Amino acid sequence: MHDIYQIGGVFLISLLVATFSYKPVLKTARRLQFYDNPEERKLQRIPIPVMGGFVAFFGAIVGSLCYWFVRDATAIIPLQVAMIAMLLIGAWDDIKDLSPYTKLCIEIIVALLLIIATGNPINDFHGLWGIHEISPWIAWPLTVVACVGIVNAINMIDGINGLSSGLCIMIFSFLSWLLFKSHDFVRAAMGMTIVGGLIPFFIMNVFSRSSKMFIGDAGTMMLGIAISEFIMSILTKDSLPAKHYDNTDFCLIAFVVAVMAIPISDTLRVMFGRIIRGRSPFRPDRSHLHHAFIGYGFGHLEASLLEIILNILIIFFWMVLRESHLDMQWQFYGVVLMGTIVPYTLFWVLVSRKKKD
């Protein structure tokens, strides 16, 4: 019970710090002229300040530092350093508009350094297809690809008010739940401080008119690397979740895919679509699921909530598969199938009906 109270305490600290830091960060963004300007592919009509990621960061970092008073949190130092690095790189991109390939190289370097610092590559399939530990020659490239993919997935879904922050609140809540159940209280606390830092930003981003601020690449890249580290800590060999659910039908990989279903599915569909059309997969356009929702007539909040609810339903679908005691591979196949067919079908239905109208 003490662990619940401690994690709840740092969550509240993070929530308060983010709430009270919002206005100072907004004033700083305006003073420094850090704005996201309207473009053809973007949905806003006026320049919007773009330092929201710092609000979430301040809440998360202060909350996690306070956790040191009750427990040794040395394990998350590499994560905190990686979050700072990605925050600054993302802010640089918000200001200077780095090329996609420059960002890709930087993301690969940060991912490699994070693997070295934590010693937690994704090196175990935990029984999926009967596979357990895998070779480092496979594990390291796989982990780098996963990290870069997650960072870009979170970055690419940041297209309407409340979507990236709302999805990340959901993602960190479920990952923290798993880590708490597995007695990884340090990362569970870190996850909840990120949630606490995101909630005030989400509210202001969605509901405020005069004080609206975007999370920016600084925020999405920071959140993406944090999610990557959490998933690495879950899927590495001898992780606490792996030990906790050893000799059970709990498919950790299926759970992770379910939690990330909408960002992964939407990003892959958009990137492959661009490649098929002969365009760079990194060139922005308006082919995301949230663009289809907006084009059909939904508001930003409605579209964001629908995508978040859809992702939660996919997680619940995995839970049903698991409670039905299906083998790990069938849990995985079910999640991949549901996470692919439902968003893809929904996108084409929305687009086709809009065209008929």
C-alpha positions in Angstrom: 0.0 0.0 0.0 2.9 2.4 0.7 4.0 2.1 -2.9 0.5 3.2 -4.2 0.6 6.2 -1.9 4.2 7.1 -2.9 3.4 6.9 -6.6 0.1 8.8 -6.1 2.1 11.5 -4.2 4.6 12.1 -7.0 1.8 12.0 -9.6 0.1 14.9 -7.7 3.4 16.8 -7.5 3.9 16.4 -11.2 0.3 17.5 -11.9 0.8 20.6 -9.8 4.2 21.5 -11.2 2.9 21.2 -14.8 -0.2 23.2 -13.9 1.8 26.1 -12.4 4.5 26.0 -15.0 2.1 26.3 -18.0 1.7 30.1 -18.0 5.4 30.8 -17.5 6.3 28.4 -20.4 3.6 30.0 -22.6 4.9 33.5 -21.9 8.5 32.3 -22.7 7.3 30.8 -26.0 5.7 34.1 -26.9 8.6 36.2 -25.9 11.1 34.0 -27.9 8.6 33.9 -30.8 8.5 30.0 -30.8 5.4 29.5 -32.9 4.0 26.8 -35.1 2.8 28.7 -38.2 -0.2 27.7 -40.4 0.5 25.7 -43.6 -1.6 23.9 -46.1 -1.3 20.5 -44.4 -1.9 21.9 -40.9 -5.3 22.5 -39.3 -4.7 25.7 -37.3 -5.4 29.1 -38.9 -3.1 31.2 -36.7 0.4 30.9 -35.3 0.4 28.8 -32.0 3.1 28.8 -29.3 5.0 25.5 -29.5 6.7 24.8 -26.1 4.1 22.5 -24.5 6.6 19.7 -24.2 8.5 21.6 -21.6 5.3 21.7 -19.4 5.1 18.0 -19.4 8.8 17.6 -18.9 8.9 20.0 -15.9 6.1 18.1 -14.2 7.6 14.7 -14.9 11.2 15.5 -13.9 10.3 17.3 -10.7 7.9 14.5 -9.7 10.4 11.8 -10.5 13.2 13.6 -8.6 10.9 13.8 -5.5 10.5 10.0 -5.7 14.2 9.8 -4.8 13.2 10.8 -1.2 11.3 7.5 -0.8 13.2 5.1 -3.1 16.5 4.7 -4.9 15.6 5.7 -8.5 19.1 5.3 -10.1 17.6 2.9 -12.7 15.8 5.7 -14.5 18.7 8.1 -14.8 19.5 7.0 -18.4 15.8 7.5 -19.2 15.8 11.0 -17.7 19.0 11.9 -19.7 17.5 10.6 -22.9 14.3 12.6 -22.3 16.4 15.8 -21.8 18.3 15.0 -25.0 15.2 14.4 -27.1 13.5 17.5 -25.6 16.4 19.7 -26.7 16.7 18.1 -30.1 13.0 18.4 -30.7 13.1 22.0 -29.6 15.9 22.6 -32.1 13.7 21.0 -34.8 10.8 23.2 -33.8 12.9 26.3 -34.3 15.2 25.3 -37.2 13.1 22.6 -38.9 15.7 19.9 -39.2 15.6 17.6 -42.2 13.9 14.2 -41.6 17.2 12.4 -42.3 19.1 14.5 -39.8 16.5 13.7 -37.1 16.6 10.0 -38.1 20.4 9.9 -37.5 20.1 11.7 -34.2 17.3 9.3 -33.1 19.5 6.3 -34.0 22.4 7.7 -31.9 20.2 8.4 -28.9 18.6 4.9 -29.1 22.0 3.3 -29.2 23.3 5.3 -26.2 20.1 4.4 -24.3 20.6 0.7 -25.0 24.2 1.0 -23.8 23.3 3.0 -20.7 20.4 0.7 -19.6 21.7 -2.6 -20.8 18.1 -3.4 -21.7 17.8 -4.3 -25.4 14.7 -6.1 -26.6 16.5 -9.5 -26.5 13.8 -11.9 -25.5 10.4 -12.9 -27.2 9.3 -14.3 -23.8 7.8 -17.5 -25.3 6.1 -16.1 -28.4 6.4 -18.8 -31.1 8.4 -20.7 -28.5 11.3 -18.2 -28.8 13.0 -16.8 -25.7 16.4 -15.1 -25.7 17.7 -13.9 -29.1 21.2 -13.1 -30.4 22.6 -9.6 -29.7 23.2 -9.3 -33.5 19.4 -9.4 -33.9 18.4 -7.7 -30.6 20.3 -4.5 -31.0 19.1 -3.6 -34.5 15.6 -4.7 -33.5 15.7 -2.4 -30.5 17.0 0.6 -32.5 14.3 0.1 -35.2 11.7 -0.2 -32.4 12.9 3.0 -30.6 13.1 5.0 -33.8 9.7 3.7 -34.9 8.0 4.6 -31.7 9.5 8.1 -31.6 8.4 8.8 -35.1 4.9 7.2 -34.5 4.3 9.6 -31.6 5.7 12.5 -33.6 3.5 11.8 -36.6 0.2 11.5 -34.8 0.6 14.9 -33.4 -1.7 16.6 -35.8 -4.8 17.8 -33.8 -5.5 19.1 -30.4 -5.2 16.5 -27.6 -4.3 13.5 -29.8 -0.7 12.9 -29.0 -0.9 14.0 -25.4 -4.2 12.0 -24.9 -2.8 8.8 -26.4 0.4 9.2 -24.4 -1.6 9.6 -21.2 -3.4 6.3 -22.1 -0.1 4.6 -23.1 1.8 5.5 -19.9 -1.2 4.6 -17.7 -1.3 1.1 -19.1 2.5 0.6 -19.1 2.7 1.9 -15.6 -0.1 -0.5 -14.5 1.9 -3.4 -15.9 5.1 -2.3 -14.3 3.4 -1.7 -10.9 1.9 -5.2 -11.0 5.4 -6.5 -11.7 6.9 -4.6 -8.8 8.9 -2.2 -11.0 7.8 0.7 -8.8 10.5 3.1 -10.0 9.3 3.0 -13.6 5.7 2.9 -12.6 6.2 6.1 -10.6 8.1 7.7 -13.6 5.2 6.8 -15.9 2.7 8.4 -13.6 4.7 11.5 -13.3 4.6 11.8 -17.1 0.9 11.3 -17.0 0.6 14.0 -14.3 2.7 16.3 -16.4 0.6 15.7 -19.5 -2.9 16.2 -18.0 -2.7 20.0 -17.5 -1.2 20.4 -21.0 -4.0 18.2 -22.5 -6.7 20.3 -20.8 -5.2 23.6 -22.0 -4.5 22.3 -25.5 -8.0 21.1 -26.0 -10.2 23.6 -24.1 -8.2 26.9 -24.0 -8.5 29.5 -26.8 -6.4 32.4 -25.5 -3.7 30.2 -23.9 -3.5 27.3 -26.3 0.0 25.8 -26.8 1.2 22.9 -29.0 3.4 20.1 -27.6 5.8 20.4 -30.5 8.5 18.0 -31.7 10.3 18.6 -28.4 7.4 17.0 -26.5 6.6 14.2 -28.9 10.2 13.1 -29.3 10.7 13.2 -25.5 7.5 11.1 -25.0 8.5 8.7 -27.7 11.9 7.9 -26.2 10.3 7.5 -22.8 7.8 5.0 -24.2 10.7 3.2 -26.0 12.7 2.8 -22.7 9.6 1.5 -20.9 9.0 -1.1 -23.6 12.7 -2.0 -23.6 12.5 -2.6 -19.8 9.5 -4.8 -20.3 10.8 -6.9 -23.2 14.4 -7.4 -22.1 15.5 -10.7 -20.8 14.8 -11.3 -17.1 12.7 -8.1 -16.8 10.5 -7.8 -13.8 7.3 -8.2 -15.9 8.8 -11.3 -17.5 9.6 -12.8 -14.1 6.2 -11.8 -12.7 4.3 -13.5 -15.6 6.7 -16.4 -16.1 5.0 -19.7 -16.9 1.7 -17.9 -17.7 -0.2 -17.2 -20.9 0.5 -13.5 -20.6 2.0 -12.4 -24.0 4.1 -9.3 -23.2 4.7 -8.5 -26.9 0.9 -8.7 -27.6 0.3 -6.4 -24.7 2.9 -3.8 -25.9 1.5 -3.9 -29.5 -2.1 -3.5 -28.2 -1.1 -0.4 -26.1 0.7 1.1 -29.1 -1.9 -0.1 -31.7 -3.2 3.2 -33.1 0.1 5.1 -33.3 1.8 2.0 -34.9 -1.0 1.2 -37.3 -1.6 4.7 -38.5 2.1 5.5 -38.9 2.7 2.3 -41.0 -0.4 2.9 -43.2 0.6 6.5 -43.8 4.3 5.8 -44.6 3.6 2.8 -46.9 0.9 4.9 -48.6 3.5 7.7 -49.3 6.0 5.2 -50.6 3.4 3.6 -53.0 2.6 7.1 -54.3 6.3 7.7 -54.9 6.8 10.2 -52.1 9.2 10.2 -49.2 7.7 8.4 -46.1 8.8 11.4 -44.0 7.1 14.0 -46.1 4.1 15.4 -44.2 0.6 15.2 -45.7 -3.0 14.9 -44.6 -3.5 11.2 -44.8 -3.6 10.3 -41.1 -6.7 8.8 -39.5 -7.3 12.1 -37.5 -7.4 14.0 -40.8 -10.1 11.6 -42.0 -12.1 12.3 -38.8 -11.7 16.1 -39.2 -12.6 15.9 -42.9 -15.8 14.0 -42.1 -16.9 16.7 -39.7 -15.7 15.7 -36.2 -14.1 18.3 -34.0 -10.6 18.0 -32.6 -11.7 16.7 -29.2 -14.1 14.2 -30.7 -11.5 12.9 -33.1 -8.9 12.6 -30.4 -11.2 10.8 -28.0 -12.4 8.4 -30.7 -8.9 7.4 -31.5 -8.0 7.0 -27.8 -11.2 4.9 -27.2 -10.4 2.8 -30.3 -7.0 2.0 -28.9 -8.4 1.1 -25.5 -10.9 -1.2 -27.2 -8.0 -3.0 -28.9 -6.3 -3.4 -25.4 -9.6 -4.8 -24.0 -9.8 -7.2 -27.0 -6.3 -8.5 -26.1 -7.5 -8.9 -22.5 -10.5 -11.0 -23.7 -8.1 -13.2 -25.8 -5.8 -13.6 -22.7 -8.7 -14.4 -20.4 -9.8 -17.0 -22.9 -6.5 -18.7 -22.3 -5.4 -18.5 -26.0 -1.8 -19.3 -26.8 0.6 -16.4 -27.0 0.8 -16.4 -30.7 -2.9 -16.2 -31.1 -3.0 -13.3 -28.7 -0.4 -11.6 -30.9 -2.2 -12.4 -34.2 -5.5 -11.2 -32.8 -4.0 -7.9 -31.7 -2.2 -7.3 -35.0 -5.3 -8.2 -36.9 -7.6 -6.0 -34.9 -5.1 -3.1 -34.8 -4.7 -3.3 -38.6 -8.2 -4.0 -40.0 -10.2 -1.7 -37.7 -8.3 1.6 -38.2 -7.7 0.9 -41.9 -11.4 0.1 -42.5 -12.5 3.1 -40.5 -10.1 5.4 -42.4 -11.4 4.3 -45.8 -15.1 4.5 -44.7 -14.6 8.1 -43.5 -12.7 9.1 -46.7 -15.1 7.4 -49.1 -18.3 8.8 -47.4 -16.7 12.3 -47.4 -16.1 12.0 -51.2 -19.7 10.9 -51.8 -21.0 13.9 -49.9 
